[in-house]
């Protein structure tokens, strides 16, 4: 599912680059860098979180086959993939703004597909629940015989309309990547209420803190680009 997510993201980014007047194939060049940066960032973030949550756990335990079966953290992957993509955009002579805007719908679609993979492997599920759609993951990472919220699918269902909105907004938004940051952050802020991550800052979990930062950053950057794009009337025009 992760492989399918990257392929879908590459194809969608190529269509967006073409809409912006660039060669569509540039998306596949950038994708290689995003894949490498995304996997590295996702795994490093997960690795650091596991050591912080379980101080007695040795690094060698996390590096076993079973330990590495899951453990791809979205925000780590997002940060690593973004860094890889931005480095590559400079190398291939594409503006950072076009790279971010072309990648926004693809990020939503790729994330939605990747979360299905999390469901299939039983990774990143929520707290115990008796709702009719709750699921047990006896071979999950970690295993649980209790029925829990399938929060991975909650995120998929949230991101499908987010992708549709961002795809529609191509060429209309002053900063499409800012809209993705806001919508992605809102979804994670809500979905974290069904998960079991411990508080990191006041009542907020680590993921919620990052989600709030995404909402603030996305809103501020969108307003900044919108102000720059607004026509300025001159006295002569009046």
N, C-alpha and C positions, 0 to 999 in steps of 0.2 A: 504493500500500500504506500509506503514511503517512496518507492521507485515510481509508482504510478503518479503520486502527487508531484514529484519533480518533473515528470514528462508533461503532465497537464499544465503545470506552471510555465514550463518552457514554451509550449504551444500558445498559451494565452498571452504570455509576454510578447511573443513574436508578433501576434496580431496587433497588440497595443503599440509596439514600436513602429509597425507599418502605418498605423493611424497617425502617429506623430511625425511621419515622414522619414523614418530611418529604415535601414535594411532589416528585415525580419530575422535574418540569420544571426544578427548580433545577440539576440536573446539566448541562443544556445551557447555562444561563447561565454556570456556572462553566467549562464546556468552552472557551468563547470565550477566556477569560483564560488557560487552560492551554495552548491552541494557540499563542497569541501569545508567551507566556513560554517555552514549550517550544522553538519554532522559534528564537527569539532566543538562548536559552541554548545550544542544541545547536550553532548556527552559531558563536557566539562562542568556545565551548570548542574546537571543531575549529580555528578560525582561530588561536587562541593556540597550540595544540599544533603545528600545521604550521609556524608561525614559529619555535617553540622547537626543533623537530627539524631544520629547514632554515634556519639563520640567513641564508643567502645569498638566500633566496626573498623577492621583493618582495611587498608586499600587493596590488599591482595584478595580479600573476600569479594569486593565489588568488581574485581577484574576477572572473576571466573566466568565461564560460559553462561551459567544461570544468572549471575549478577548482571551481565551485559545483555541479557535477553530483552529487557525493556530499557527504560532509562534514557529516553530522548525528551528532554525538557523543552517545551515550545519557546519560552522566552530566550533561553540560551541559543536555540537554533535560529531564532529571529535575529538576534544580535550578531551572531557569527555569520549568518548568511548575508545580512545587510552589509557588514564590513567587507566580506568577500566580493559582493556585487559592486560596492562603491569603488573599491580598489580596481576592479576590472573595468569599470566604466571609464575611469581616468586612463587606463591603459589603452582602451579601444576608442577613445576620443568621443564618448557620448556624455552629454551633460548629466550632472547628478540629478537635476530636477526631472528630466525625461526618464531616467532610469528608475527613480522612485515612483513616478506616476504610472509608468508602464507595468511596474511590478505589483501595484496595489491590488488589482482584481485577482491576479495570479496567486498572490499570497493568501487571500481569503479562500480561493478554491483549493489550493494545495493543502492548507491547514485543515479544511473540512475532510478531505480525502485521508490525510494522515491520521486524523482522529479515529477513523474507522479501523485503521491498523491497531491503534491503541486498544480499541474495544476487542478486536480479535485475539490479541495477546493477553488481555486482562490487565492492562497497565493504566494507572492514573484514574482509578475509579473513585466514586464518592463514598459517603458515609452509609451505614446500614439503613435500610428503609423497607417498609411493607407496601409501597406503591405497586400497582399491578405490573409495571414494567421493570421492576427491580430484578437484578441478575446476580447470581453467585459465580465466582471465578475460582474454582477449586485448583486450577493450574495456572492461576494468574501470577503477576509479579508485583506484590507478594500474593500468595494464594489466600482465598477467603471462601469459607463455606456459607457465610452469611450473605443474604441478598442485599445488594447495595445499589445506590443510584448509578446508572451508566452515564456518568457525566461526560465521557468522551463523545457519546452520541448527542448529548445536549448541545455540545459545542458545534458538532457537525450541523445540526438542525438550525442553530443560530447563524452559522457562517454561510449557508446556502443563500438565504435572502440578502445577506451582506454582499456576497459576490455579485448577485444579480443587480443590486443597487450600484455598486462600483462600476460594473460593466456598462450600465446605462449612463453613468456620469462621466465616462471618458470624453474628453474634449469639452465638457461643460463645467467641470470643477476647477477652481483656481489652484487647488492643491489636493489631488486625489489621494495621495499617500496620507495626508492629514486626516481625511475622512476615514481611511482604513484604520489608522491609529485609534481614533475615537470609538468607532464601532466595535473593533476588536477588544478594546479596553472595557467597554460597557458589558460585552458578553462575558468576558472573564470575570469581571467584578461580580456579576450575578451568579455565574456558575460556581464560583468558589464557595458560595453559601451552602452548596450541597456536598462539598468535599471535606476532608479531614485534616487539611494542612494546619499546623499550629500558628498562632498569632506571631507576627514578626515586628509589627509597629502598632501599638495600641491594640484595637480589635481586628486589625487587618493582617491577613497572611502575606507572605512574601510575594505571591502572585498578584494579590490585590493591590499591594503597594506599587508594583510595576504597572498594573492596569491603570491605576489612578494617574501615574506619571505619563502613560501613553495618552490618556484622555486630555490632560492638561497640555502636553506638548502638541498633540494633534490639533486641538482647538486653537491654541496660540499661533501655530504655524499656518493654519488655514486662514485665520483672520488677517495675518500679515500678508499672505499672498493675495487675498481678496482685496485688501487695501491698495496694494501695488497695481492690481489689475483694474481698479475702478477708474473711470475717465475723470480727468481733472478739467473743470471748466475755467477758461481764462477770461479776464475782463473784456478782451477784444471780442470774444464769442458772444458776450452779452450785448 
